[in-house]
Amino acid sequence: MTEAGQAWSHGYDLCRRAGVKSGTLYPLMIRLEEQGYLEAEWQPAPEPGRPPRHAYRLTDTGHAVAAANPPLTRDGAAQILAAKPA
C-alpha cells in the first residue's frame, strides 16, 4: 500500500496482491483502521449492477510505520533463520 501513496486500494486487489483470502485480510484491515493506520471507505461500483467496493489507504501515521518497517524479503528471512544465537 505504500507505493499507492494517497490513492485508494480496493480490498479484492489487496487480497490478490498479498496472496491471502478475504477472511484473513479484512479483519486485519479493520484493526489497522481502528488503530489509525488506515482510512477506509465504500466506493460506488464502477459498473452498474456490481456491488460497491471497500477501499483503503494509509494514513500519515500508517505511512510512517510502513516506512520504518519495510517488508522482509525472502533473502532477509533466510538470513534471520540461518543466524545462530549468540
C-alpha positions in Angstrom: 0.0 0.0 0.0 2.9 2.3 0.5 3.5 2.5 -3.3 -0.1 3.6 -3.8 0.6 6.9 -2.0 -2.7 8.6 -1.2 -4.6 6.6 -3.8 -7.2 4.2 -2.7 -6.6 0.4 -2.9 -9.6 -2.0 -3.2 -9.8 -4.9 -0.8 -10.1 -7.5 -3.6 -6.9 -6.2 -5.2 -5.1 -6.2 -1.9 -6.1 -9.9 -1.3 -4.8 -10.8 -4.8 -1.5 -8.9 -4.4 -0.9 -10.3 -0.9 -1.9 -13.8 -1.8 -4.3 -14.1 1.1 -8.0 -14.8 1.4 -10.5 -12.1 2.3 -11.2 -13.8 5.6 -7.6 -13.1 6.6 -7.2 -9.7 5.1 -10.4 -7.9 6.1 -10.1 -8.5 9.9 -6.6 -7.1 9.7 -7.7 -4.1 7.7 -10.5 -3.4 10.3 -7.9 -3.5 13.1 -5.5 -1.2 11.3 -8.3 1.3 10.6 -9.3 1.2 14.3 -5.7 1.9 15.3 -5.5 4.9 12.9 -3.1 3.4 10.3 -5.7 3.1 7.5 -8.6 5.1 6.2 -11.5 3.1 4.7 -14.5 4.0 2.6 -17.1 2.4 0.5 -16.9 3.4 -3.2 -19.6 3.1 -5.8 -19.4 0.2 -8.2 -17.5 1.1 -11.4 -20.2 -0.7 -13.5 -24.0 -0.8 -13.0 -25.2 -4.0 -11.3 -21.9 -4.5 -9.4 -21.6 -4.1 -5.6 -19.9 -1.2 -4.0 -16.2 -1.7 -3.3 -14.4 -1.3 0.0 -11.3 0.8 -0.4 -8.3 1.5 1.8 -5.4 3.9 2.0 -2.7 4.5 4.6 -2.9 7.5 6.9 0.2 9.6 7.6 0.8 7.5 10.6 0.4 4.3 8.6 2.9 5.6 6.0 5.4 6.4 8.8 5.0 2.9 10.4 5.3 1.2 7.0 8.5 3.2 6.1 10.0 2.3 9.5 9.2 -1.4 8.9 9.9 -2.4 5.3 8.8 -5.8 4.1 11.1 -8.7 4.8 12.5 -10.2 1.6 13.0 -14.0 1.2 16.8 -13.5 1.4 16.4 -11.4 4.6 14.2 -14.1 6.1 16.6 -16.8 5.2 19.5 -14.8 6.8 17.5 -14.4 10.0 16.6 -18.1 10.2 20.2 -19.1 9.4 21.7 -16.9 12.1 22.9 -18.7 15.2 22.0 -17.2 18.6 25.0 -15.7 20.5 
